[in-house]
Amino acid sequence: MTEMAIQIAQDLLKIQAVTFSPQHPFTWASDMQAPIYTDNRKTIAYPKVREHIAQGLASLIQQNFPQATVIAGVATAGIAHAALAADRLNLPMSYVRSKPKDHGTGQQIEGQINSSDQVVLIDDLISTGGSVLKAVKAVQQTGATVLGVAAIFSYELPDSRQNFAAAQMPLKTLTSYHQLVQQAQQLGDISKNEVESLQRWRDDPWHWLQ
């Protein structure tokens, strides 16, 4: 892994944006039992962490999507990171709601995206990819091209790999679930047995406790 991936993983663990608890699983909104809980919204409260992420996303976009003309955040968690990355890249920034507003002009996309634009979408976290891929479709309906998705990290679940492959949409992240687990073990936050449990969850999350 790159130095950036290690730095971001350490940042997330240090501020407890990511918490591992294999012995006492969390219940997600989907009713999935998970040994990890993530609140990447915490990152914007820590200037150094926020800076690492902004610089990382800007570099990632320059390396992988140099033709980008617009950076768009996925509401709500991706908005701040998209704004910070767009500022560093000196590019226009927009954001995409989960659904059109039920009042006014009924817009789903705020800011401005034209049919000629090359867009990179930013989200804070990828679980199944469902929400960000809906945002991709909303942008594509404007006639614009979505070059790819960038995020702080992905849980690397089978569903997300399948969903991004089916959508033929590139996904780039600053760090990974694997890197987070590795750094947590090195810091002594989790044991070797817990690492094995965490790996089992990633490979088959719905049957992890069965």
C-alpha contacts under 8 A as a table, 3 or more apart, distances in Angstrom:
res1	aa1	res2	aa2	distance
1	M	5	A	6.19
1	M	6	I	6.98
1	M	179	Q	7.65
2	T	5	A	5.24
2	T	6	I	6.53
3	E	6	I	5.22
3	E	7	Q	6.14
4	M	7	Q	5.03
4	M	8	I	6.14
4	M	56	G	7.00
4	M	174	L	7.05
4	M	175	T	7.61
5	A	8	I	5.33
5	A	9	A	6.15
5	A	174	L	5.54
5	A	175	T	4.33
5	A	176	S	7.40
5	A	179	Q	7.31
6	I	9	A	5.14
6	I	10	Q	6.14
6	I	175	T	7.08
6	I	179	Q	6.88
6	I	183	Q	7.47
7	Q	10	Q	5.16
7	Q	11	D	6.11
8	I	11	D	4.94
8	I	12	L	6.19
8	I	49	V	7.63
8	I	52	H	7.06
8	I	53	I	7.06
8	I	174	L	7.03
8	I	175	T	6.39
9	A	12	L	5.30
9	A	13	L	6.33
9	A	175	T	6.26
9	A	176	S	7.73
9	A	179	Q	6.57
9	A	180	L	5.18
9	A	183	Q	6.85
10	Q	13	L	5.22
10	Q	14	K	5.99
10	Q	180	L	7.51
10	Q	183	Q	6.64
11	D	14	K	5.13
11	D	15	I	6.36
11	D	49	V	6.12
12	L	15	I	5.60
12	L	16	Q	5.98
12	L	17	A	5.05
12	L	18	V	5.71
12	L	40	N	7.68
12	L	43	T	7.54
12	L	49	V	7.99
13	L	16	Q	4.90
13	L	17	A	6.24
13	L	18	V	5.48
13	L	19	T	7.01
13	L	180	L	7.67
13	L	184	A	7.22
14	K	17	A	7.75
15	I	18	V	7.88
15	I	42	K	7.61
15	I	43	T	7.71
16	Q	19	T	5.84
17	A	38	T	5.56
17	A	39	D	4.86
17	A	40	N	5.28
17	A	41	R	7.61
17	A	42	K	5.89
17	A	43	T	7.00
18	V	36	I	7.03
18	V	37	Y	5.86
18	V	38	T	4.50
18	V	39	D	6.45
18	V	40	N	7.46
19	T	36	I	5.60
19	T	37	Y	5.30
19	T	38	T	6.42
20	F	35	P	5.72
20	F	36	I	4.50
20	F	37	Y	6.64
20	F	190	I	7.70
21	S	24	H	5.41
21	S	25	P	5.75
21	S	26	F	7.57
21	S	35	P	4.93
21	S	36	I	5.98
22	P	25	P	5.56
22	P	34	A	7.62
22	P	35	P	4.29
22	P	36	I	7.29
22	P	194	E	6.27
22	P	197	S	6.87
22	P	198	L	6.88
23	Q	35	P	7.46
24	H	35	P	7.17
25	P	33	Q	5.87
25	P	34	A	5.21
25	P	35	P	4.63
25	P	36	I	7.17
26	F	33	Q	5.70
26	F	34	A	5.20
26	F	35	P	6.12
26	F	36	I	6.73
26	F	37	Y	6.62
27	T	30	S	7.87
27	T	31	D	5.65
27	T	32	M	5.73
27	T	33	Q	4.79
27	T	34	A	6.27
28	W	31	D	5.17
28	W	32	M	5.31
28	W	33	Q	6.46
28	W	34	A	7.03
29	A	32	M	7.31
32	M	205	P	7.65
32	M	206	W	6.58
33	Q	205	P	7.80
33	Q	206	W	7.62
33	Q	209	L	7.93
34	A	37	Y	7.35
34	A	201	W	7.32
34	A	205	P	7.30
35	P	198	L	6.68
35	P	201	W	7.57
39	D	42	K	6.08
40	N	43	T	5.54
40	N	77	A	7.72
40	N	124	D	6.35
40	N	125	L	7.41
41	R	44	I	6.19
41	R	45	A	7.98
41	R	77	A	6.26
41	R	124	D	7.86
42	K	45	A	5.66
42	K	46	Y	7.43
43	T	46	Y	5.58
43	T	49	V	6.06
43	T	50	R	5.69
44	I	47	P	6.84
44	I	49	V	7.52
44	I	50	R	5.35
44	I	80	A	7.55
45	A	50	R	7.51
46	Y	49	V	5.39
46	Y	50	R	5.89
47	P	50	R	4.99
47	P	51	E	5.99
48	K	51	E	5.03
48	K	52	H	6.21
49	V	52	H	5.10
49	V	53	I	6.28
50	R	53	I	5.24
50	R	54	A	6.12
51	E	54	A	5.07
51	E	55	Q	6.03
52	H	55	Q	5.34
52	H	56	G	5.90
53	I	56	G	4.93
53	I	57	L	6.00
53	I	81	H	7.55
53	I	152	I	7.20
53	I	174	L	7.75
54	A	57	L	5.26
54	A	58	A	6.15
54	A	81	H	6.32
54	A	84	L	5.62
54	A	85	A	5.03
54	A	88	R	7.74
55	Q	58	A	5.11
55	Q	59	S	6.12
55	Q	85	A	6.86
55	Q	88	R	7.45
56	G	59	S	5.19
56	G	60	L	6.02
56	G	174	L	6.56
57	L	60	L	4.95
57	L	61	I	6.08
57	L	85	A	6.06
57	L	150	A	7.20
57	L	151	A	7.73
57	L	152	I	7.88
57	L	174	L	6.99
58	A	61	I	5.24
58	A	62	Q	6.19
58	A	85	A	5.12
58	A	86	A	7.42
58	A	88	R	6.53
58	A	89	L	6.29
59	S	62	Q	5.06
59	S	63	Q	6.11
60	L	63	Q	5.22
60	L	64	N	6.03
60	L	65	F	7.82
60	L	150	A	7.89
60	L	172	K	7.57
60	L	174	L	7.54
61	I	64	N	5.24
61	I	65	F	4.96
61	I	66	P	6.34
61	I	68	A	7.79
61	I	120	V	7.79
61	I	150	A	7.65
62	Q	65	F	5.68
62	Q	66	P	4.62
63	Q	66	P	6.18
65	F	68	A	5.71
65	F	120	V	7.57
65	F	147	L	6.68
65	F	148	G	7.61
67	Q	118	Q	6.83
68	A	71	I	7.37
68	A	117	D	7.70
68	A	118	Q	4.94
68	A	119	V	5.63
68	A	120	V	6.47
68	A	147	L	7.34
69	T	91	L	6.32
69	T	92	P	7.06
69	T	117	D	5.81
69	T	118	Q	5.16
69	T	119	V	6.15
70	V	86	A	7.75
70	V	91	L	5.88
70	V	92	P	5.08
70	V	93	M	5.73
70	V	94	S	7.34
70	V	113	I	7.31
70	V	117	D	6.66
70	V	118	Q	6.29
70	V	119	V	4.89
70	V	120	V	6.55
71	I	82	A	6.17
71	I	83	A	7.81
71	I	85	A	7.76
71	I	86	A	5.81
71	I	91	L	6.81
71	I	92	P	6.34
71	I	93	M	4.87
71	I	94	S	6.45
71	I	119	V	5.83
71	I	120	V	5.13
71	I	121	L	6.11
71	I	122	I	7.32
72	A	79	I	7.54
72	A	82	A	6.01
72	A	93	M	5.50
72	A	94	S	4.59
72	A	95	Y	4.84
72	A	96	V	6.92
72	A	119	V	6.85
72	A	120	V	6.15
72	A	121	L	4.79
72	A	122	I	6.10
73	G	76	T	7.73
73	G	77	A	7.90
73	G	78	G	4.62
73	G	79	I	4.35
73	G	80	A	7.52
73	G	81	H	7.26
73	G	82	A	4.92
73	G	83	A	7.51
73	G	93	M	7.71
73	G	94	S	6.40
73	G	95	Y	4.47
73	G	96	V	6.26
73	G	121	L	5.68
73	G	122	I	4.78
73	G	123	D	6.18
74	V	77	A	6.69
74	V	78	G	4.73
74	V	79	I	5.96
74	V	95	Y	5.76
74	V	96	V	5.14
74	V	97	R	6.63
74	V	98	S	7.81
74	V	121	L	6.84
74	V	122	I	6.09
74	V	123	D	5.41
74	V	132	V	6.54
74	V	135	A	6.76
75	A	78	G	5.78
75	A	79	I	5.81
75	A	95	Y	6.43
75	A	96	V	5.77
75	A	97	R	5.18
75	A	98	S	6.69
76	T	79	I	5.67
76	T	97	R	7.59
77	A	80	A	6.95
77	A	81	H	7.88
77	A	123	D	6.52
77	A	124	D	5.82
78	G	81	H	5.51
78	G	82	A	6.02
78	G	122	I	5.55
78	G	123	D	4.14
78	G	124	D	5.15
79	I	82	A	5.16
79	I	83	A	6.19
79	I	95	Y	6.27
79	I	122	I	7.67
79	I	123	D	7.66
80	A	83	A	5.14
80	A	84	L	6.28
81	H	84	L	5.16
81	H	85	A	6.09
81	H	122	I	7.23
81	H	123	D	7.79
81	H	124	D	7.53
82	A	85	A	5.18
82	A	86	A	5.89
82	A	93	M	6.96
82	A	121	L	7.88
82	A	122	I	5.78
82	A	123	D	7.92
83	A	86	A	5.16
83	A	87	D	6.11
83	A	93	M	6.17
84	L	87	D	5.17
84	L	88	R	6.52
85	A	88	R	5.23
85	A	89	L	6.26
86	A	89	L	5.00
86	A	90	N	5.76
86	A	91	L	5.05
86	A	92	P	6.42
86	A	93	M	5.93
87	D	90	N	4.97
87	D	91	L	6.50
88	R	91	L	7.91
93	M	111	G	6.74
93	M	112	Q	7.75
94	S	109	I	7.03
94	S	110	E	5.60
94	S	111	G	4.43
94	S	112	Q	6.10
94	S	113	I	7.27
95	Y	109	I	5.80
95	Y	110	E	5.36
95	Y	111	G	6.66
96	V	108	Q	5.87
96	V	109	I	4.55
96	V	110	E	6.39
96	V	135	A	6.11
96	V	138	A	7.71
96	V	139	V	7.88
97	R	100	P	6.59
97	R	108	Q	5.12
97	R	109	I	6.22
97	R	110	E	7.89
97	R	135	A	7.41
98	S	108	Q	7.32
98	S	131	S	7.17
98	S	134	K	7.50
98	S	135	A	6.88
99	K	108	Q	5.73
100	P	106	G	5.27
100	P	107	Q	5.10
100	P	108	Q	3.98
100	P	109	I	7.76
101	K	104	G	7.34
101	K	105	T	7.53
101	K	106	G	4.39
101	K	107	Q	5.59
101	K	108	Q	6.19
102	D	106	G	5.62
103	H	106	G	5.52
104	G	107	Q	7.91
107	Q	110	E	6.93
108	Q	138	A	7.61
109	I	112	Q	7.43
109	I	113	I	7.91
109	I	138	A	7.83
109	I	139	V	7.69
113	I	117	D	6.45
113	I	139	V	7.73
113	I	142	T	7.36
113	I	144	A	7.15
114	N	117	D	5.41
114	N	142	T	6.77
114	N	143	G	7.27
114	N	144	A	6.13
115	S	142	T	5.66
115	S	143	G	4.25
115	S	144	A	4.13
115	S	145	T	7.56
116	S	143	G	7.22
116	S	144	A	5.57
116	S	145	T	7.48
117	D	144	A	5.10
117	D	145	T	6.26
118	Q	144	A	6.26
118	Q	145	T	4.96
118	Q	146	V	5.91
118	Q	147	L	6.24
119	V	144	A	7.14
119	V	145	T	6.04
119	V	146	V	4.68
119	V	147	L	5.72
119	V	148	G	7.46
120	V	146	V	5.95
120	V	147	L	5.61
120	V	148	G	5.35
120	V	149	V	5.76
120	V	150	A	7.09
121	L	132	V	7.79
121	L	136	V	7.34
121	L	146	V	7.45
121	L	148	G	6.53
121	L	149	V	4.81
121	L	150	A	6.20
122	I	149	V	5.85
122	I	150	A	4.89
122	I	151	A	5.62
123	D	126	I	7.35
123	D	132	V	6.95
123	D	149	V	7.60
123	D	150	A	6.54
123	D	151	A	4.97
123	D	152	I	7.34
124	D	151	A	5.17
124	D	152	I	5.27
124	D	153	F	7.15
125	L	151	A	5.73
125	L	152	I	5.89
125	L	153	F	5.41
125	L	154	S	5.71
125	L	155	Y	7.90
126	I	129	G	5.39
126	I	132	V	7.99
126	I	151	A	7.01
126	I	153	F	6.51
126	I	154	S	4.44
126	I	155	Y	6.31
126	I	156	E	7.88
126	I	160	S	7.41
127	S	130	G	7.94
127	S	154	S	6.15
127	S	155	Y	5.54
127	S	156	E	7.31
127	S	157	L	6.70
127	S	160	S	6.35
128	T	157	L	6.78
128	T	158	P	7.97
128	T	159	D	5.25
128	T	160	S	4.16
128	T	161	R	7.95
128	T	163	N	7.24
129	G	132	V	5.63
129	G	133	L	5.99
129	G	159	D	7.82
129	G	160	S	5.21
129	G	163	N	6.65
129	G	164	F	7.09
130	G	133	L	5.32
130	G	134	K	6.30
130	G	160	S	7.89
130	G	163	N	7.58
131	S	134	K	5.20
131	S	135	A	6.47
132	V	135	A	4.92
132	V	136	V	6.23
132	V	149	V	7.92
133	L	136	V	4.75
133	L	137	K	6.36
133	L	164	F	7.78
133	L	167	A	7.77
134	K	137	K	5.15
134	K	138	A	6.36
135	A	138	A	5.00
135	A	139	V	6.33
136	V	139	V	5.26
136	V	140	Q	6.16
136	V	146	V	6.64
137	K	140	Q	4.94
137	K	141	Q	6.16
138	A	141	Q	5.24
138	A	142	T	7.14
139	V	142	T	5.51
139	V	143	G	7.33
139	V	144	A	6.33
139	V	145	T	7.68
139	V	146	V	7.15
140	Q	143	G	5.27
140	Q	144	A	5.30
140	Q	145	T	6.08
140	Q	146	V	6.64
141	Q	144	A	7.31
147	L	169	M	7.57
147	L	170	P	7.35
148	G	169	M	5.69
148	G	170	P	4.75
148	G	171	L	5.92
148	G	172	K	7.70
149	V	169	M	7.32
149	V	170	P	6.23
149	V	171	L	4.86
149	V	172	K	6.28
150	A	171	L	5.92
150	A	172	K	4.88
150	A	173	T	5.57
150	A	174	L	7.98
151	A	154	S	7.29
151	A	171	L	7.82
151	A	172	K	6.53
151	A	173	T	4.78
151	A	174	L	6.60
152	I	173	T	5.36
152	I	174	L	5.00
152	I	175	T	6.32
153	F	173	T	5.04
153	F	174	L	5.87
153	F	175	T	5.06
153	F	176	S	5.10
153	F	177	Y	6.90
154	S	157	L	7.83
154	S	173	T	6.85
154	S	175	T	7.69
154	S	176	S	5.73
154	S	177	Y	6.17
155	Y	176	S	6.90
155	Y	177	Y	5.06
155	Y	202	R	7.06
156	E	160	S	6.67
156	E	161	R	6.99
156	E	176	S	7.35
156	E	177	Y	6.43
156	E	202	R	6.75
157	L	160	S	5.49
157	L	161	R	6.63
157	L	202	R	5.48
157	L	203	D	6.55
157	L	204	D	7.75
157	L	205	P	7.55
158	P	161	R	5.24
158	P	162	Q	6.23
158	P	202	R	7.70
158	P	203	D	6.69
158	P	204	D	7.45
159	D	162	Q	5.16
159	D	163	N	5.99
160	S	163	N	5.02
160	S	164	F	6.03
161	R	164	F	5.46
161	R	165	A	6.06
162	Q	165	A	5.12
162	Q	166	A	6.02
163	N	166	A	5.12
163	N	167	A	6.20
164	F	167	A	5.06
164	F	168	Q	5.93
164	F	169	M	5.34
164	F	170	P	7.01
164	F	171	L	7.36
165	A	168	Q	4.88
165	A	169	M	6.49
166	A	169	M	7.85
173	T	176	S	6.95
175	T	179	Q	6.51
175	T	180	L	7.59
176	S	179	Q	5.08
176	S	180	L	6.25
177	Y	180	L	5.05
177	Y	181	V	6.21
178	H	181	V	5.23
178	H	182	Q	6.18
179	Q	182	Q	5.00
179	Q	183	Q	6.08
180	L	183	Q	5.19
180	L	184	A	6.07
181	V	184	A	5.12
181	V	185	Q	6.21
181	V	195	V	6.80
181	V	198	L	7.71
182	Q	185	Q	5.22
182	Q	186	Q	6.30
183	Q	186	Q	5.01
183	Q	187	L	6.16
184	A	187	L	5.10
184	A	188	G	6.27
184	A	189	D	5.19
184	A	190	I	6.06
185	Q	188	G	5.03
185	Q	189	D	5.73
185	Q	190	I	5.02
185	Q	191	S	6.29
185	Q	192	K	7.35
185	Q	195	V	7.40
186	Q	189	D	7.61
187	L	190	I	7.95
188	G	191	S	6.98
190	I	194	E	5.96
190	I	195	V	6.81
191	S	194	E	5.08
191	S	195	V	6.26
192	K	195	V	5.00
192	K	196	E	6.50
193	N	196	E	5.20
193	N	197	S	6.47
194	E	197	S	4.97
194	E	198	L	6.13
195	V	198	L	5.03
195	V	199	Q	6.22
196	E	199	Q	5.13
196	E	200	R	6.30
197	S	200	R	5.08
197	S	201	W	6.33
198	L	201	W	5.15
198	L	202	R	6.40
199	Q	202	R	5.15
199	Q	203	D	6.34
200	R	203	D	5.21
200	R	204	D	6.18
200	R	205	P	7.37
200	R	208	W	6.32
201	W	204	D	5.28
201	W	205	P	4.41
201	W	206	W	7.79
201	W	207	H	7.81
201	W	208	W	5.07
202	R	205	P	5.65
204	D	207	H	5.78
204	D	208	W	5.92
205	P	208	W	5.11
206	W	209	L	7.93
207	H	210	Q	5.31
